């Protein structure tokens, strides 16, 4: 099955939340007519241990690090998926951001066309 839309989720440090959202606004077409800059985010606690050979944005090789981050989610059309993931990679400070790409069934596709 080919998907028309995707939900993208990524954890972002607070210092880069607006930077990532602004980068996305420049490369994706609005999914919701009449609206852009449509994102959801909430605070999360992240945990990681950089391994030998990594170059962490935050933390030291071999040491477990925890930090306050934000979970950012947004929806994109399939045509914008590659541009959206690329924008996150370029704007995100982490060497290996955890980007989730989830097939999405837009709510308007499950109701009659008049929306009622």
Phi, psi and omega in degrees: 000130176270134183263142178270341182214157180223150170258129177248134176232142180205143173270139186223137173293148183306327181296341185240006183300306180294326179298315180294315180297318179296321178297322179291319179304331182280350186232351181243145174278145180301135177276330182255117183305131178086004182223142167227183182052046182262102182223157169235143174209154178207158182287141175221166174251123179258154181217137178198160174231110176295133179263165180307133180095349178274165179230079188290143172292324183219127179108176182237147178305130177087352181249134176290134181235137170238150182204154172283130180223181174236140172269117180254131176228148178198161180250145178222155172286155181302326180296336182260359187302309181297318178295322181293312179297320177297320179295319177298313181301318182288324185270339184280137183280343184285144176299321181227076178294142178274099182255120177260133177240117187236126176303142186231136172259106181301139185300329181291343179277355182247007178232162177302156185297339178277358175079013182241000000 
